[in-house]
Amino acid sequence: MEYPVLDVKATGARIRELRRANHLKVEEVARFMGFESAQAVYKWQRGESLPTVDNLFALSRLFAIPMDEILREKKERAEEPSLALYGVMAGLTHHVPGWYNQRIVFRQFRRV
């Protein structure tokens, strides 16, 4: 069994799909999340970043679905792990009060 990898772009598309299916504007989602601006929601939808676990939990409540129905897994793994993931993950803590000084621990990538 291989280690599962999230598809950031597909997850963003799924968030956009769920938002539209629930007839919500980006600004309404941002307001529900307690954000001052909608920038984080736009970044999620473009696949530039992923919601934190607590934000993912809030989205699941907003859309009335389990958290794992929001996330999308990559179907095929690249030969070399992408360092772009580090850039995506680095932006996860910027929009949650109280998380500004938290560090994100990354799983060490190993070639199989």
BELHUNOR-V660175 format. One record per residue. PHI is phi in whole degrees, 0 to 359 (none if undefined). Layout:
phi=(PHI PHI)
This chain:
phi=(none 269 295 288 235 284 265 295 296 294 295 298 296 294 298 299 301 293 298 294 297 266 54 247 274 304 297 291 295 300 296 300 284 86 277 284 225 269 304 297 295 299 296 299 295 278 78 270 204 245 293 293 300 292 289 297 299 296 298 296 289 298 270 57 221 294 303 290 276 270 286 235 264 292 281 234 265 288 298 252 296 278 282 298 301 298 295 294 293 297 273 289 265 283 245 243 303 86 255 298 258 283 257 259 263 263 288 291 279 236 285 265)
